[in-house]
Amino acid sequence: KQRVGWDTFKIGIQKKSRLLGGAVVMKFYFSPTKNFLYIPEGPVLDYTKADSEMLFHELISEIDTIADFKGKQLTTHLRIEPRLFAVPAYFERFSKAPYNLEPRNTRMIDLWISEESLLSNMKPKGRYNIKIAERENVQVLVMEPDALRAKSFMKIYKETTERNTFEGKDSPYFELLFEHLKATGNGKFFAAYYNDELLAAALVILHGDRATYFFGASSNSNRNKMAPYKLHWEIIRHLKKNGYHWYDFWGVTPKDALPSHGWHGLSRFKEKFGGELFNFIGAYDFVYNEKLYTEFLKESKEI
């Protein structure tokens, strides 16, 4: 994030060297004179404990020191997006953000069950398409992400964005991301081939006991080989073998979404692999400057 224009800060609360809570805070300068603070998937702490309110307010107080209240740069607001299913009462000074920066609804697969159970939990069409790909001898490789693989991914990613008419990331972004994940060991690149032709690929982020499907793409060629189904089945098997608890598909439509929703087709694809729907509270804003916050909302676009 630092290399694409954000300042980042790490804040933690410790007691006798034991970490009780924390946040990775990002500061984004969206104009020459304005910025906002953002905490993706956080603040992180045990919200079920009695001291969670105290820890939360201590974290926010420390985060406030990062905000700019005078000078040439001013902070409009702090946006938080914890993975919670209900809003704690002590969020009362935060208001629901007009849009979320991370998916509010996701589908996750519990990997701590047998392969037979994983298959039986899939939709019949999902199992059927995996068998087609296996019969067609689609091969899936697990690789370290690097700039060269970012370029090969970009070729079919461009086909995917054009086919599904959405705006994607550019090649320098992926080269930077792939190289960073290679250096930190926090990602794997999965690629499905048919006769040495790349048909589908996925970049998976690894952190703690959760693996997240972050970016994916599929070629316009040989779509009848069902390569994306084989790809994700092998991702699931690899993650299970390596001890991960959850495979997070990272973003699906809400349960009551209409077929016109932009993620409808992608969500139906993910649904074929089974798993459980998780619905989080989404983004909440603490407004530092009402006037500048109103200007921010006018200037920003929904993500």
N, C-alpha and C positions, 0 to 999 in steps of 0.2 A: 504493500500500500504506500510505503514511503516513496518507492520508485515511480509511482504513478500519481504523485501529487498530494498525498495525505501526510500529515504529521501523526505519529503514533506514540502512545504513552501506555505503560503498564502499571497498574495500581493494585496492590494486594493488602489484605489485612492479615497479620500474623499474630499468633499467641504462642510464645515459647517455641519459635521456629515452625509452628504448624500453620499452614495456610487455611484460613477460615472463609475467605471470599476474595474476589478480585474482578478486574475488568481490563480489557484491552480497549483503550479509548482512542478514537480516530478524530482528527481535526481536519475538516475539509474546507478549503478556501474557495467559495463559489463565486466570489467577486473580488476586486482589488481591495475592498473595505469590509467584507463580511465573511464569516465562517460559521460552521456549526460543529458540534461534537456528536459523535455517534458510537454506540456500543453494540456491535452485532452479537446476538446470542448471549447477552448479559445485561447487567452485572450477574456474575456467577457466584452463587452461595446456596447453602441449604435452606430453602425457603420454608421447609417444614418445621424448623426449629424455632423455639420461643425467642431466641435472640436475633432472628433474621431481620426484624425491623431496625434494631439498633445498628447492626452491621451494614444494612442497606443505607441508612442515613449517614453513617461514617464514610462509606464509599462515595456517596454523592457529594458530601462536604469536601472531600479531597479532590474529586473530579472538578468541582467548582473552581479550584485554583488554576485549572488549565484554561478556563474561559477568559476571554478578553472583554473587559468592561469599560475600557477607556483607551485612547490612543487612535492610531490610524486603522486598526483592525478591531472589529466588534463581533462578539459571538451572539448569534440570534437565539439558539436553543440547544438543548441536549436531547438527543433521541436515543432511547433504549429499546431493546428488542429481545428480552429474555425468553427462553423456551419454557414458558409456563402455560398451564391449562386454565388458570383462573387469575384474576387481577387481585393482588393483595390489597387490603384496606389501606395500608400506608402508602399506596401510590396516589393518594388523593390530590397531590399537587401536580400530578402529571395528567395530561389530557390525551385522548386517543388521537394518534397521528392520522392525517388525511389519507395516507397510503403507507404501505410497508416496504422496507428495503430488502427484506428476506421473505421467502415464502412463508405464509402463515399456516398453510395446510401442507402436510407431507405424508408420504406413505413409507413405512419402515418395515423391514423384514427381520424377525427375530431369528438369528442364526444359531442359537443354542438348542436346536432341535435336529433330528436326523435328516439326512438327504431325502429319504423316502417321505418324511412329513413335509419337507419343503416343497417337493414335487406335488404331493397330494393337496397342498394348500393353494396351488396355482389354479387358475381358470383352465378348463380343458383345452381351450384354444392355445394357451401358453405352452402347455406340455406338448401339444400336437406340433406347434411350430418349432420347438426345440428338436423334436424328432426329425422334422424335415431337414433342418440345418445339419444335423448329425448324419443323416442319410446322404446329404449332398457333400459331405466331408469338409464342412466349414471348420477351419482351425482357428483357435484363439491363443494369442501369445500375451504373456504378462511381461512388461518391460519397465525400465526406469524412464521417467519423462526427461527429455532433453530437447534442445533447440531443433535438432534434425527431425525428431518425431513430431514436434510441434508443426513443422512444415508439412509433413505428410498428413497430419490430422487436419490442417487448415484446408487442404484440397477438398475433402469430403464435407468439412464443416461449411464451406462456402456453398456447396450444393444443397446442404440441408437448409441454410438460411434462405436461399432463393426459392427452394421448393415450398417451404412453409411460410414464406413472406414475413420474416421478422428480422430486426436489426441485430447483428451479432458483433462480437469483438473482432479486432483486427489482428493481423499476423504478429506484429511486435508484442502485443499483449500476451499472446500465447507463448511466444518464445521466452519472454521474461518469466511467465508463470511456470512453465515446464522446467526451466533451468533452476528456478528457486526451489521447486519441489524436489528436484533431484539433489540439490545441495542439502536440504533439510531432512530428506527421507520421509516426507509427509505425503507422498503421493505415488500412485502407480498408473501406468498407461496400459490399457487393455485394447488389443486390436484383433479383429476378426477378418480372416483372409479366405478367399476362394481362388485356388490356382494362383497364388501369389498376388492376387488383387485385393487391396484393402477395401472392404465393404462396410465395415462399421467399427467405431472406436469410442472409447470412453476414458475420461480422466477422473480418477477416484481419489478423493482427499482422505487421508488417514489421520485420526486423532483420537486418543483414548481408546474406548471400546467401540467407537462408531466410525464407519466408513461412509463417505458421502459421494454420491454420483453428481459430480460438479458440472462437467460438460460432456456432451455426447454428439455424435454425428453418424450419418449413414449415407452411402453412395446411392446415386440414381441407378447404378448398374446392378444387374442380377438381384433384384429385390425379391424375386421368388425363392431365393436361397434361405431366406429368414435369418440372415446373419445376426441382426440385433438380438434375437431371442437366445441364440447360442452364446453370444457375447455376455449377456447379463447372467445367464445360468453359470457360466464359467467364473464370472466375477463373484457370484454368490458362493460357489464351491471354494474358490481361492480364499475368500475372506473367512469362511467357516473353518477351513483348514488352519488358518493362521490366528484363530482365537478371537476374532471380532464378534461382538454381541449383536450389533445392529448394522444393517445395510439401509442407509437413508437415501431414498430416491429424490429427495430435495425438491419438493414442489409439485403439487397436484391441485386440481380444481376443488373448491368446496363441494361437499356432498350433494348440495341442492343446486349446483351450477347448471345452467342451460347448455345445450349442445353448441350454442354460438360462442361460448367462452373460448378464448384464444388457446387455452391449454387442454381443450377437450380431447383431441386425438392423442396427445402425449400422455395424458392422464389415463386414458383407456389402455394404452400400451403398458404402462406401469402396473395397472390394476391386474393385468393377466399374470403377474408374478406373485400374486397374493399379498401377504403382509397386512399391516394394520394402519388405519388412518389416524393421524395425530393432528389436532387442531390447536394451535397456540394463540396467545392473546394478541400477537402482532406488535406493532410499534407504538410507543407512547412518547410524548414530547413534554419536556419541562422548559417553559418559555422564559428566557432571560430578558428579552426586549420585545414587547408586543408589536411595536411599529415595524421593526426590522424583520420580525417573524412573519408578519403579514406580507411584507415585500418578498421574502423568501418563497412563500407559498405561491405567489403570483409568478415568480421567475422559474420555479422548479417544475419538472415534468414528472408524471407518475412513472414509477419503475415497476 
